[in-house]
Amino acid sequence: MILKGKVHKYGKNIDTDAIIAARYLNTIDPIELAKHCFEDIDADFVKRVKNGDIIAADENFGCGSSREHAPIAIKDAGISCVIAKSFARIFYRNAINIGLPILECPEAVDNIKNGDEVEIDLAKGVITNFSTNQTFSSNPFPEFMQELIDKGGLINFVKSKVKG
């Protein structure tokens, strides 16, 4: 899978409450959650984000609570992938479970700026920054995890296996 989009860049320790504030956790509607994504740290995020855009972030992205609402809000806001220096473990698992691709690549994060145009080849783990003509390598997902992401998450993946 090839993903292309403009980068929205964030710093260290972006916690799940910054991604989707607790006051919105009374719903599980992905569209409603997406409307409030990053609202408290970047009020214009949902106005700027376009379908397919990419987030680049520093260390410990998604720390805090174990809520699945955070990766759901990001995905349904239109983000196709998150690249970070590191992820909180529970966020990492929740992102994969809902079909949001995430890659750890410190070198890419250090060399990608807000607004850069980036392409990601998930199968190869290659990140290309078209704004700077730089290429970075990340560990690609194993084949079964790529299939899980392609299917849109764990539930759809399991449904496809049961039907198959």
PyMOL commands that set and color helices and strands:
alter all, ss='L'
color gray80, all
select helices_A, chain A and resi 16-19+22-24+30-34+45-48+69-77+89-98+106-111+143-150+154-163
alter helices_A, ss='H'
color red, helices_A
select strands_A, chain A and resi 2-10+54-57+81-84+102-104+117-121+126-129+134-137
alter strands_A, ss='S'
color yellow, strands_A
deselect
rebuild
show_as cartoon
